Amino acid sequence: MKPTITIIGAGNVGTYVASGITEAALALGKVTITRNKSPFSSEEKKRYVCLRNNKTAITKAKVIIIAVQPKQVDEVISSIKSSLTAGQLIISVVSGASIERIKMLVGRTDVSVVRAMPNVAIAVRRSMTCLAFDGASKEHKKLVEIIFSSVGKTLVIPEEKFPQATVLVGSGPAFVAKFIRLYMQAAIQAGFNEHEALMMVEEVVIGTGLLLSTSGSHPEVMIDKVTTPDGCTIAGIAALEHEGFGAALLKGIMTAILRAKELYAKK
Ligand SMILES: NC(=O)c1ccc[n+]([C@@H]2O[C@H](COP(=O)([O-])OP(=O)(O)OC[C@H]3O[C@@H](n4cnc5c(N)ncnc54)[C@H](OP(=O)(O)O)[C@@H]3O)[C@@H](O)[C@H]2O)c1
């Protein structure tokens, strides 16, 4: 039996989750979405039940996805608290809000709370989404995996690793975009225009990612495949290593993880 689904906070993430769920026909009836002040487009009004009142929006929902900004979560939960009913499932994509905190705000034990960390590639249904469960039923866990599988891939992790997931998955597109920007700059220096440079690097990144994920190969195997002794690739790779590319990337990611841990500790 499909569940009725409501998304509170149909912004960047919430809207794409609604779209993925609708395209994959995962919900019973139309998905309900809410927003605070931003308008709903006529397309959205046709596709979803669009409401301003969160309390009304959750009355018939089996699954409630909370996708508001961290500072809005307390207000949102207190606005729906009195209308929650036993057996409902809350999925929070709110960065930094722990399951324990959401449960404390909800104030009841008969509502399950699950945490999800997607990324912006949810817009093209290629989000890597990390999930953490704490006491959710088997049925609820399966449901959450089905929902996020409709917009990409899922990985269940212990909740303590959410600061790491925030950076590796949530911030990940920024690291990759930085790499793409620099690769593009090299292409421009090598005589290509901006359009050609961007197209080349995008296709190289997408193609390499797809090749790795479909073949299941280790990246070193890929490097070996495109490297010939005394050739240009090995010369370039060696220069990158001599210039500290590996060390800089590791330091960048680990610094971001430390910062995420600091920020999470303040919440
Ligand atoms: N963007 C990412 O890459 C990413 C990745 C992983 C996790 N996250 C997390 O996901 C959450 C949402 O991020 P986002 O980028 O989608 O934010 P966003 O675009 O700012 O969306 C927030 C939405 O919440 C709505 N909202 C605010 N107050 C509300 C209320 N009282 N009732 C109902 N709706 C309300 C806003 O409506 P109005 O526009 O009308 O104010 C807006 O539609 C955040 O906690 C973020 O940390 C984001």
The ligand as a Tripos MOL2 file, in Angstrom:
@<TRIPOS>MOLECULE
LIG
   48    52     1     0     0
SMALL
NO_CHARGES

@<TRIPOS>ATOM
      1 N1         20.6770   22.4940   -0.6720 N.am      1 LIG1
      2 C1         21.4790   21.4590   -0.3880 C.2       1 LIG1
      3 O1         22.4600   21.1500   -1.0580 O.2       1 LIG1
      4 C2         21.1570   20.6020    0.8170 C.ar      1 LIG1
      5 C3         21.7240   19.3360    0.9220 C.ar      1 LIG1
      6 C4         21.4000   18.5460    2.0280 C.ar      1 LIG1
      7 C5         20.5560   19.0360    3.0160 C.ar      1 LIG1
      8 N2         20.0560   20.2980    2.9060 N.ar      1 LIG1
      9 C6         19.1780   20.7910    3.9610 C.3       1 LIG1
     10 O2         17.8540   20.7460    3.4710 O.3       1 LIG1
     11 C7         17.1040   21.8040    4.0440 C.3       1 LIG1
     12 C8         16.4320   22.5950    2.9340 C.3       1 LIG1
     13 O3         17.4390   23.1610    2.1120 O.3       1 LIG1
     14 P1         17.0320   23.9670    0.8050 P.3       1 LIG1
     15 O4         18.2810   24.2950    0.1220 O.co2     1 LIG1
     16 O5         15.9470   23.2450    0.0920 O.co2     1 LIG1
     17 O6         16.3950   25.2830    1.4970 O.3       1 LIG1
     18 P2         15.3970   26.3480    0.8520 P.3       1 LIG1
     19 O7         15.4860   26.3370   -0.6200 O.co2     1 LIG1
     20 O8         15.6210   27.6120    1.6010 O.co2     1 LIG1
     21 O9         13.9540   25.7840    1.2330 O.3       1 LIG1
     22 C9         13.3570   25.9440    2.4870 C.3       1 LIG1
     23 C10        11.8540   25.9170    2.2450 C.3       1 LIG1
     24 O10        11.2100   25.9170    3.5060 O.3       1 LIG1
     25 C11        10.0690   26.7730    3.4170 C.3       1 LIG1
     26 N3          9.6480   27.1900    4.7380 N.ar      1 LIG1
     27 C12        10.2440   28.0500    5.5800 C.ar      1 LIG1
     28 N4          9.5120   28.1900    6.7090 N.ar      1 LIG1
     29 C13         8.4230   27.4000    6.5620 C.ar      1 LIG1
     30 C14         7.2990   27.1160    7.3530 C.ar      1 LIG1
     31 N5          7.1340   27.6630    8.5530 N.pl3     1 LIG1
     32 N6          6.3820   26.2510    6.8590 N.ar      1 LIG1
     33 C15         6.5140   25.6790    5.6560 C.ar      1 LIG1
     34 N7          7.5720   25.9040    4.8450 N.ar      1 LIG1
     35 C16         8.5080   26.7630    5.3010 C.ar      1 LIG1
     36 C17        10.5490   27.8990    2.5670 C.3       1 LIG1
     37 O11         9.4240   28.6060    2.0700 O.3       1 LIG1
     38 P3          9.5520   30.1620    1.6640 P.3       1 LIG1
     39 O12        10.4200   30.1860    0.4320 O.co2     1 LIG1
     40 O13         8.1710   30.5670    1.4230 O.co2     1 LIG1
     41 O14        10.1970   30.8370    2.8510 O.co2     1 LIG1
     42 C18        11.3030   27.1190    1.4760 C.3       1 LIG1
     43 O15        10.4200   26.6800    0.4920 O.3       1 LIG1
     44 C19        18.0570   22.6230    4.8850 C.3       1 LIG1
     45 O16        17.9410   22.2850    6.2450 O.3       1 LIG1
     46 C20        19.4150   22.2470    4.3510 C.3       1 LIG1
     47 O17        20.4000   22.3480    5.3420 O.3       1 LIG1
     48 C21        20.2990   21.0720    1.8230 C.ar      1 LIG1
@<TRIPOS>BOND
     1     1     2 1
     2     2     3 2
     3     2     4 1
     4     4     5 ar
     5     4    48 ar
     6     5     6 ar
     7     6     7 ar
     8     7     8 ar
     9     8     9 1
    10     8    48 ar
    11     9    10 1
    12     9    46 1
    13    10    11 1
    14    11    12 1
    15    11    44 1
    16    12    13 1
    17    13    14 1
    18    14    15 2
    19    14    16 1
    20    14    17 1
    21    17    18 1
    22    18    19 2
    23    18    20 1
    24    18    21 1
    25    21    22 1
    26    22    23 1
    27    23    24 1
    28    23    42 1
    29    24    25 1
    30    25    26 1
    31    25    36 1
    32    26    27 ar
    33    26    35 ar
    34    27    28 ar
    35    28    29 ar
    36    29    30 ar
    37    29    35 ar
    38    30    31 1
    39    30    32 ar
    40    32    33 ar
    41    33    34 ar
    42    34    35 ar
    43    36    37 1
    44    36    42 1
    45    37    38 1
    46    38    39 2
    47    38    40 1
    48    38    41 1
    49    42    43 1
    50    44    45 1
    51    44    46 1
    52    46    47 1
@<TRIPOS>SUBSTRUCTURE
     1 LIG1         1 GROUP 0 **** ****
